Amino acid sequence: MEKQKPLVSIIVRTKDRPILLKKAMQSIAEQTYRPIEVVLINDGGLDVDIKTLNNILGDIALSYRKLENNTGRAHAGNIGITMSRGEYICFLDDDDRFYNNHVSILLNALEEFDYQAAYTDANIVYQDYNPEEEKISEREKRLFVSKAFSYEELLIDNYIPLICIMFRREILNLFQGFDENFELYEDWDLIIRIGEKYPFYHIPKITAEYIQWSNSLQISQSPLYFNKAEAYHNQIILKHRNKYSSKIIMKLVQNRRMLSEKENHINSLEFRIKEFHGKIIKLEQELTAGQDKTKNLEESLSLSNSKIEEIQRILENKNEVIKDLNKKLEDTKEYATTLENTNKEKEAELNNLQHELEERNTSYLRAEGKIRELETQIKEANDFIKELSEKINLLENTAHQNAEIIKNKEQETTELEIQINGLKQTIDEMDMKRIELKRTILEKDAFISRLEEQIHSKNTYIGQIESIKNELQNILKKKDEELSRIFSSNGWKGLMFYYKIRDKILPPYTRRRSIAKRVGHKIINIILKIFQKKEKIENIPINPETNKNNDNTICQSSIYCMQAEEANIPIKDFQEFNGKKKVLITGVYLANQENNIEHIVDVLNQSEKFIVVQKWIALFGEPPSKKVESVTFMKQDKPEPKFVLLNKILLQEKIHQYDYILFCDDDIKLRSNFL
């Protein structure tokens, strides 16, 4: 049983080009391979004549989808992939065409070799359209590009037309088709993504025509297209920037050198063409002079021909006279014979006749001499004519050789002009690439500069952190030394001894212990009041219950006092906590919207227990009041992430001088004595 042939899907994207679409469909119908299906996507254009297209395709199935709006090439292509049913998928634009062996060549390669995609070559055809006659004329046809697959060159330039490629369906599904963020170069992006992991198989055969129209008809020749193309070219580079290695940059440099060498070669060719033009002009001048000589010879020949015709007329007249004389001579002979036979008496008359005959013979001889002279003149004229003919033949041969030389030179000149046009086009393309690469390099340089600035700022921040760390280490060292001194002191040892005796006499969690504790607190408060009167210092509350009347605040010194009691540290060693703690409050407020910044600033400034420093950033406007302006660190109209802005404040502040840092929003409400 024969193996069933795989189905090939050809996706055609079209919009408002019905005549060209019919030609594209005709090229699909002429394919030698079957089975084929056509998936036609109308990207927001006018309705197409499906009946006519079905008649053109014949035994080829047609699936049609019309999109309500123009969604772009990438989206239309993805819909075509979704609608298709074939194991293999090709693409054809409505203004391009396949040769009849296109599908069979690509399919045979993919069936024989283990590749996910294969591509052939294409002719690029330049066409013009005459709207008055409604005719399409072909201006030029040549090979587009024929290159083996190179991923490095593919990153630099897309040299593989999409119409030349056949994909396996699973590879398009794996890479999720076209990236719909691209209005242009969606095919280049797809080939880069697939080609990075799966190289393409190249078949060096021309199986398609890639059409380019005149400037008025080709969208890709308009200024708007160039602006958009430049933007999407940059988008391609940004998307795949991690793939541009030093090897690819070196290849670009080599291409630039090769381009310079080609420019030098073109200059030498142009110089040689100028020399050929000079020689051609000289040959044309010589040919003109030869034509003038030929014209003079033709005029001389014309005069000679007229003389020959006149001589021929004279000879014809002489021949007629000779004929008459011969006739008369014959008559005379007959008459003489008759006279000799009939009458001897007339001998005298016969003698007279003979004498007359002799005279006539003399005239005849004279006529023969003149005839010989005329024959000599005719021979000389014939020799002159022969010489003229030889000269004319020689001139004709020279002119023919000159014409051949001129024709060869014209062909060489045409070929050189074609090469020059191709090279100029290549130069223009390379110039565009060079400009784009230069722009990309500038963008990368700017990006590197920004990174260096960020690194510098990070290094500065790290330096500040290191200094803070060193200061904190010094503080910890001092604290450790102080604690070591305290723990090794006699007072501490006595205190530990006191705690042991106390725990034996007054066990923890007993009523005796709680009564003794309250009595002890009262005694300590009395002692502290005595010291406060003497030293005039602020009362330090020890019992946390003294703050129960204020639900919104917790005194820091009470915490430390509580910690001192629980840690069994003498009260006199904690007088240093009478000093106020320092708090940095920072945040961002939107000056162009409703906010609670004035309320927040007021509540935070009310703190009596802490030294409060407020640093705010105003976004999109001015501070609402002088009070808020006094705590506004900076103003900015450019949007940035909140913590980027907060880091700017922290980098400017010596945060090791603060005991606490509070980050605050602008849309909250705070209770009084919040801190």
ChimeraX attribute file (.defattr): number of C-alpha atoms within 10 A of each C-alpha:
attribute: neighborCount
match mode: 1-to-1
recipient: residues
	/A:1	3
	/A:2	4
	/A:3	5
	/A:4	7
	/A:5	9
	/A:6	14
	/A:7	17
	/A:8	26
	/A:9	27
	/A:10	25
	/A:11	26
	/A:12	22
	/A:13	22
	/A:14	24
	/A:15	18
	/A:16	15
	/A:17	13
	/A:18	17
	/A:19	10
	/A:20	16
	/A:21	22
	/A:22	18
	/A:23	17
	/A:24	19
	/A:25	22
	/A:26	19
	/A:27	19
	/A:28	25
	/A:29	22
	/A:30	15
	/A:31	17
	/A:32	13
	/A:33	18
	/A:34	15
	/A:35	16
	/A:36	22
	/A:37	22
	/A:38	27
	/A:39	24
	/A:40	26
	/A:41	24
	/A:42	22
	/A:43	22
	/A:44	17
	/A:45	16
	/A:46	14
	/A:47	11
	/A:48	17
	/A:49	10
	/A:50	13
	/A:51	8
	/A:52	10
	/A:53	16
	/A:54	15
	/A:55	12
	/A:56	18
	/A:57	20
	/A:58	11
	/A:59	13
	/A:60	15
	/A:61	13
	/A:62	17
	/A:63	14
	/A:64	14
	/A:65	14
	/A:66	18
	/A:67	13
	/A:68	11
	/A:69	10
	/A:70	14
	/A:71	13
	/A:72	17
	/A:73	20
	/A:74	22
	/A:75	20
	/A:76	25
	/A:77	24
	/A:78	20
	/A:79	17
	/A:80	25
	/A:81	24
	/A:82	11
	/A:83	17
	/A:84	22
	/A:85	16
	/A:86	19
	/A:87	13
	/A:88	25
	/A:89	27
	/A:90	22
	/A:91	22
	/A:92	24
	/A:93	18
	/A:94	22
	/A:95	20
	/A:96	20
	/A:97	24
	/A:98	25
	/A:99	16
	/A:100	18
	/A:101	15
	/A:102	27
	/A:103	25
	/A:104	14
	/A:105	17
	/A:106	24
	/A:107	20
	/A:108	10
	/A:109	18
	/A:110	19
	/A:111	10
	/A:112	8
	/A:113	10
	/A:114	9
	/A:115	15
	/A:116	20
	/A:117	26
	/A:118	22
	/A:119	27
	/A:120	25
	/A:121	26
	/A:122	26
	/A:123	17
	/A:124	18
	/A:125	18
	/A:126	16
	/A:127	17
	/A:128	18
	/A:129	15
	/A:130	9
	/A:131	8
	/A:132	6
	/A:133	7
	/A:134	8
	/A:135	9
	/A:136	12
	/A:137	11
	/A:138	12
	/A:139	11
	/A:140	12
	/A:141	15
	/A:142	13
	/A:143	13
	/A:144	16
	/A:145	16
	/A:146	17
	/A:147	13
	/A:148	14
	/A:149	17
	/A:150	12
	/A:151	18
	/A:152	18
	/A:153	14
	/A:154	17
	/A:155	22
	/A:156	16
	/A:157	14
	/A:158	15
	/A:159	17
	/A:160	23
	/A:161	18
	/A:162	19
	/A:163	24
	/A:164	25
	/A:165	23
	/A:166	27
	/A:167	23
	/A:168	19
	/A:169	21
	/A:170	13
	/A:171	15
	/A:172	19
	/A:173	12
	/A:174	9
	/A:175	12
	/A:176	12
	/A:177	21
	/A:178	23
	/A:179	16
	/A:180	16
	/A:181	12
	/A:182	18
	/A:183	15
	/A:184	20
	/A:185	19
	/A:186	22
	/A:187	20
	/A:188	20
	/A:189	23
	/A:190	18
	/A:191	23
	/A:192	20
	/A:193	14
	/A:194	18
	/A:195	18
	/A:196	14
	/A:197	9
	/A:198	15
	/A:199	17
	/A:200	22
	/A:201	21
	/A:202	20
	/A:203	18
	/A:204	14
	/A:205	13
	/A:206	19
	/A:207	22
	/A:208	23
	/A:209	22
	/A:210	23
	/A:211	19
	/A:212	20
	/A:213	19
	/A:214	14
	/A:215	11
	/A:216	11
	/A:217	13
	/A:218	14
	/A:219	14
	/A:220	16
	/A:221	14
	/A:222	12
	/A:223	10
	/A:224	11
	/A:225	14
	/A:226	13
	/A:227	11
	/A:228	14
	/A:229	16
	/A:230	15
	/A:231	12
	/A:232	18
	/A:233	20
	/A:234	17
	/A:235	16
	/A:236	19
	/A:237	18
	/A:238	13
	/A:239	11
	/A:240	14
	/A:241	14
	/A:242	8
	/A:243	14
	/A:244	13
	/A:245	11
	/A:246	9
	/A:247	10
	/A:248	16
	/A:249	14
	/A:250	11
	/A:251	15
	/A:252	18
	/A:253	13
	/A:254	12
	/A:255	13
	/A:256	16
	/A:257	12
	/A:258	12
	/A:259	17
	/A:260	13
	/A:261	12
	/A:262	16
	/A:263	16
	/A:264	12
	/A:265	13
	/A:266	17
	/A:267	13
	/A:268	12
	/A:269	16
	/A:270	15
	/A:271	12
	/A:272	13
	/A:273	17
	/A:274	12
	/A:275	12
	/A:276	16
	/A:277	15
	/A:278	12
	/A:279	14
	/A:280	17
	/A:281	13
	/A:282	12
	/A:283	16
	/A:284	15
	/A:285	12
	/A:286	14
	/A:287	17
	/A:288	13
	/A:289	12
	/A:290	16
	/A:291	15
	/A:292	12
	/A:293	14
	/A:294	16
	/A:295	12
	/A:296	12
	/A:297	16
	/A:298	15
	/A:299	12
	/A:300	14
	/A:301	16
	/A:302	12
	/A:303	12
	/A:304	16
	/A:305	15
	/A:306	12
	/A:307	14
	/A:308	17
	/A:309	12
	/A:310	12
	/A:311	17
	/A:312	14
	/A:313	12
	/A:314	14
	/A:315	16
	/A:316	12
	/A:317	12
	/A:318	16
	/A:319	14
	/A:320	12
	/A:321	14
	/A:322	15
	/A:323	12
	/A:324	12
	/A:325	16
	/A:326	13
	/A:327	12
	/A:328	12
	/A:329	15
	/A:330	12
	/A:331	12
	/A:332	15
	/A:333	14
	/A:334	12
	/A:335	13
	/A:336	18
	/A:337	12
	/A:338	11
	/A:339	16
	/A:340	14
	/A:341	8
	/A:342	10
	/A:343	9
	/A:344	11
	/A:345	10
	/A:346	12
	/A:347	14
	/A:348	10
	/A:349	13
	/A:350	18
	/A:351	12
	/A:352	12
	/A:353	15
	/A:354	17
	/A:355	12
	/A:356	12
	/A:357	16
	/A:358	12
	/A:359	12
	/A:360	14
	/A:361	15
	/A:362	12
	/A:363	13
	/A:364	16
	/A:365	12
	/A:366	12
	/A:367	16
	/A:368	14
	/A:369	12
	/A:370	13
	/A:371	16
	/A:372	12
	/A:373	12
	/A:374	16
	/A:375	14
	/A:376	12
	/A:377	14
	/A:378	17
	/A:379	12
	/A:380	12
	/A:381	17
	/A:382	15
	/A:383	12
	/A:384	14
	/A:385	17
	/A:386	12
	/A:387	12
	/A:388	16
	/A:389	15
	/A:390	12
	/A:391	14
	/A:392	16
	/A:393	12
	/A:394	12
	/A:395	17
	/A:396	15
	/A:397	12
	/A:398	14
	/A:399	17
	/A:400	12
	/A:401	12
	/A:402	17
	/A:403	15
	/A:404	12
	/A:405	14
	/A:406	18
	/A:407	12
	/A:408	12
	/A:409	17
	/A:410	15
	/A:411	12
	/A:412	14
	/A:413	16
	/A:414	12
	/A:415	12
	/A:416	17
	/A:417	15
	/A:418	14
	/A:419	14
	/A:420	17
	/A:421	12
	/A:422	13
	/A:423	17
	/A:424	15
	/A:425	12
	/A:426	14
	/A:427	17
	/A:428	12
	/A:429	13
	/A:430	16
	/A:431	14
	/A:432	13
	/A:433	16
	/A:434	15
	/A:435	12
	/A:436	16
	/A:437	17
	/A:438	12
	/A:439	13
	/A:440	16
	/A:441	12
	/A:442	12
	/A:443	12
	/A:444	14
	/A:445	12
	/A:446	12
	/A:447	12
	/A:448	12
	/A:449	12
	/A:450	12
	/A:451	12
	/A:452	12
	/A:453	12
	/A:454	12
	/A:455	12
	/A:456	12
	/A:457	13
	/A:458	13
	/A:459	12
	/A:460	13
	/A:461	16
	/A:462	12
	/A:463	12
	/A:464	17
	/A:465	16
	/A:466	12
	/A:467	13
	/A:468	16
	/A:469	13
	/A:470	12
	/A:471	13
	/A:472	13
	/A:473	12
	/A:474	12
	/A:475	12
	/A:476	12
	/A:477	12
	/A:478	12
	/A:479	12
	/A:480	12
	/A:481	12
	/A:482	12
	/A:483	12
	/A:484	11
	/A:485	12
	/A:486	16
	/A:487	14
	/A:488	11
	/A:489	12
	/A:490	11
	/A:491	13
	/A:492	16
	/A:493	13
	/A:494	11
	/A:495	15
	/A:496	15
	/A:497	11
	/A:498	12
	/A:499	14
	/A:500	13
	/A:501	12
	/A:502	13
	/A:503	11
	/A:504	10
	/A:505	11
	/A:506	18
	/A:507	14
	/A:508	12
	/A:509	8
	/A:510	9
	/A:511	11
	/A:512	12
	/A:513	16
	/A:514	14
	/A:515	11
	/A:516	11
	/A:517	13
	/A:518	12
	/A:519	11
	/A:520	12
	/A:521	13
	/A:522	12
	/A:523	12
	/A:524	14
	/A:525	16
	/A:526	12
	/A:527	11
	/A:528	18
	/A:529	17
	/A:530	12
	/A:531	13
	/A:532	14
	/A:533	11
	/A:534	9
	/A:535	9
	/A:536	10
	/A:537	12
	/A:538	10
	/A:539	13
	/A:540	17
	/A:541	17
	/A:542	20
	/A:543	15
	/A:544	14
	/A:545	9
	/A:546	11
	/A:547	15
	/A:548	10
	/A:549	8
	/A:550	9
	/A:551	9
	/A:552	12
	/A:553	16
	/A:554	16
	/A:555	16
	/A:556	15
	/A:557	22
	/A:558	19
	/A:559	15
	/A:560	14
	/A:561	23
	/A:562	16
	/A:563	12
	/A:564	16
	/A:565	13
	/A:566	9
	/A:567	9
	/A:568	13
	/A:569	18
	/A:570	14
	/A:571	13
	/A:572	8
	/A:573	10
	/A:574	13
	/A:575	11
	/A:576	9
	/A:577	14
	/A:578	14
	/A:579	11
	/A:580	15
	/A:581	16
	/A:582	16
	/A:583	19
	/A:584	19
	/A:585	18
	/A:586	21
	/A:587	22
	/A:588	23
	/A:589	24
	/A:590	18
	/A:591	19
	/A:592	13
	/A:593	9
	/A:594	10
	/A:595	17
	/A:596	14
	/A:597	24
	/A:598	14
	/A:599	15
	/A:600	21
	/A:601	18
	/A:602	14
	/A:603	16
	/A:604	20
	/A:605	15
	/A:606	14
	/A:607	15
	/A:608	11
	/A:609	18
	/A:610	19
	/A:611	15
	/A:612	20
	/A:613	15
	/A:614	18
	/A:615	19
	/A:616	27
	/A:617	23
	/A:618	22
	/A:619	20
	/A:620	15
	/A:621	14
	/A:622	16
	/A:623	23
	/A:624	14
	/A:625	10
	/A:626	9
	/A:627	12
	/A:628	20
	/A:629	16
	/A:630	12
	/A:631	17
	/A:632	20
	/A:633	16
	/A:634	15
	/A:635	18
	/A:636	13
	/A:637	11
	/A:638	7
	/A:639	9
	/A:640	10
	/A:641	7
	/A:642	12
	/A:643	11
	/A:644	9
	/A:645	17
	/A:646	17
	/A:647	12
	/A:648	13
	/A:649	19
	/A:650	15
	/A:651	15
	/A:652	9
	/A:653	14
	/A:654	12
	/A:655	17
	/A:656	14
	/A:657	12
	/A:658	15
	/A:659	13
	/A:660	14
	/A:661	15
	/A:662	11
	/A:663	11
	/A:664	15
	/A:665	15
	/A:666	19
	/A:667	13
	/A:668	11
	/A:669	13
	/A:670	14
	/A:671	11
	/A:672	14
	/A:673	17
	/A:674	14
	/A:675	20
